[in-house]
Amino acid sequence: MNGDEQLLNRRVYGADHEDPDPGPLPHRTYAALVGGPLDGLLLDIHGWRTEEVDDGVALPTELGRWPGGRALYDPHLGESRMSGPGVTCRFYYSGDTP
């Protein structure tokens, strides 16, 4: 399996669990979520401004320390980002909030 096939087998955060194709779309931009309750999922950041990516995210999840709370994910400062479609950066788990 090549890298493109591996990318297409990954699940996107927020995709319906019953969706027969919960993977990424080839023309969209994604951040890979690393660590924590959402480890391994992709987050669709297509159309986000640089400042929005820099701010990180608080994603609702039932899997964190507080069910119904949010898992916090942030980029590492200085980590390079690629441009274009596909997985362009990583967001790292930094904690949970109610």
C-alpha positions in Angstrom: 0.0 0.0 0.0 1.5 3.4 -1.0 1.3 6.6 1.0 -1.8 7.9 -0.9 -3.7 4.6 -0.1 -2.7 4.8 3.6 -4.0 8.4 3.7 -7.3 7.5 2.2 -7.7 4.7 4.8 -7.6 7.2 7.7 -10.8 8.5 9.3 -11.7 12.1 9.5 -12.8 13.6 12.9 -16.5 14.3 12.9 -17.3 11.7 10.1 -20.4 9.6 10.9 -19.4 6.2 12.4 -21.8 4.6 9.9 -20.4 6.4 6.9 -19.1 3.8 4.4 -16.2 6.2 3.4 -15.2 8.2 6.5 -11.7 8.9 5.0 -10.3 12.2 3.7 -11.0 13.7 0.3 -8.0 14.2 -2.0 -8.7 17.9 -2.6 -9.0 18.9 1.1 -6.4 19.9 3.7 -6.0 18.0 7.0 -4.1 18.1 10.3 -3.2 14.7 11.9 -4.2 14.5 15.5 -1.4 13.0 17.6 -1.9 11.5 21.1 -4.9 11.7 23.5 -8.4 10.4 22.8 -8.5 11.3 19.2 -5.1 10.0 18.2 -4.8 8.9 14.6 -7.8 10.9 13.3 -7.5 13.6 10.7 -9.0 17.1 11.2 -10.3 18.9 8.2 -8.6 22.3 8.2 -9.3 23.2 4.6 -9.7 26.9 4.2 -8.3 27.8 7.7 -6.1 30.9 7.9 -2.5 30.4 9.3 -3.6 32.2 12.5 -6.5 29.7 13.0 -4.1 26.8 12.6 -1.6 28.4 15.0 -4.4 28.7 17.7 -5.0 24.9 17.8 -8.4 23.4 18.6 -10.8 22.2 21.4 -12.7 19.3 19.9 -15.8 17.9 21.5 -15.5 14.2 22.4 -17.0 11.6 24.6 -13.6 9.9 24.9 -11.7 12.4 27.0 -11.4 12.8 30.8 -14.8 14.6 30.9 -17.4 12.9 28.7 -19.0 15.7 26.7 -15.9 17.8 27.2 -13.3 18.8 24.8 -9.8 17.5 23.9 -7.3 20.2 23.3 -4.8 19.9 20.4 -2.1 22.4 19.4 0.6 22.5 16.7 4.2 22.6 17.9 5.8 26.0 17.4 8.4 25.9 14.6 7.2 22.6 13.2 7.2 22.8 9.4 3.9 22.7 7.5 3.4 21.6 3.9 1.1 23.4 1.5 -1.6 22.0 -0.7 -4.1 19.2 -0.1 -3.5 16.2 2.1 -2.1 16.1 5.6 -0.1 19.3 6.0 0.6 19.5 9.7 0.1 17.8 13.1 -1.8 18.9 16.1 -0.6 17.4 19.4 -2.8 16.5 22.4 -2.3 19.0 25.3 -5.1 18.1 27.7 -8.9 18.0 28.3 -11.4 20.6 29.4 -15.0 20.1 30.7 
